């Protein structure tokens, strides 16, 4: 099964697991070095703009992100090609952090260190929903079956609601929405330009 995972998705999975295992060995060093800190603080390092995407805070956090990466990322990678997929993944991650930092700046909220691949993963979710809108998906919990396009709408709505109301504190809801927004823009742009499935052209 592992051998059937496309190359970029597989390598992203491996790097995430390596970072997580290293965090189990020395959590303080890993989080202080690789989590994304507020750029206005002395703890910020430029590489954190990338490395935060490979950091996870707990078993459930990494399990669900990696499950979604393999489930949706592998399919999206096969459809659009390795190079475009890798670009898509990181741009969604950057979009996630930009919207998250932007919202915290506007609201004046405290900025906790940011970790997780969730922004990039939410970008993959919307990519899958745009590529296969009528495919039917069933969640583990609750075991409800809906088409992909409706799951994307529901996930986006829930993230917006919880982000605006401040429920489920400790979760960067607007980062998820940032990843989805960038994902939507990229897939829409590539489809309109006619290069979505051209692996040698962005």
HELIX and SHEET records of a PDB file:
HELIX    1   1 UNK A    2  UNK A    4  5                                   3    
HELIX    2   2 UNK A    7  UNK A   25  1                                  19    
HELIX    3   3 UNK A   27  UNK A   34  1                                   8    
HELIX    4   4 UNK A   48  UNK A   51  1                                   4    
HELIX    5   5 UNK A   52  UNK A   54  5                                   3    
HELIX    6   6 UNK A   59  UNK A   68  1                                  10    
HELIX    7   7 UNK A   69  UNK A   73  3                                   5    
HELIX    8   8 UNK A   74  UNK A   80  1                                   7    
HELIX    9   9 UNK A   82  UNK A  107  1                                  26    
HELIX   10  10 UNK A  118  UNK A  131  1                                  14    
HELIX   11  11 UNK A  148  UNK A  165  1                                  18    
HELIX   12  12 UNK A  173  UNK A  193  1                                  21    
SHEET    1   A 2 UNK A 136  UNK A 138  0                                        
SHEET    2   A 2 UNK A 145  UNK A 147 -1                                        
END                                                                             
